[in-house]
Amino acid sequence: MPPAVITSMPPRPPNKHPDRLGHAFMMGFIAVVIFSGGVALYFQPDDTRRELNALRAEATQVRMKRLQLALHRYHRIYDAFPEGDMPAVIAQLAGANPKGLIFCQFDSTPAIEARDKWGQTIEIGRGATGLPRLRSGGADRRSGTADDIVVGER
């Protein structure tokens, strides 16, 4: 005799009283997870915050030095530095220039490359001799303070 094959499960009787306790428990659990995660991110230990800011500062400085090298390459070809705000300058370095030359390969869009690792736009200016100067506001996100990152002529 062949084994019995169950083709379908019998229908479940309708639940007249939804499991409110189970639902409340699940919503409470989700709220605790979200809240505790937010608290953990907001109340980072000072050592963790310092280490994170140090890593961000290093990555921002590397990005700014790459931009500075690309600016000097651009200057060698065009005998001028690109004009405009930082995203426009990066677009010109990435190939949106009269000859279509690429002076630096970027990992993402000009709008993203124009920002430091704290999400603030990198400022571009000129030093006393006219050479480009790049400035990031640093961890406090304010320009002109002690934690600023400056690449180029001061």
Order of alpha helices (4+ residues) and beta strands (2+ residues): alpha-alpha-alpha-alpha-beta-beta-beta
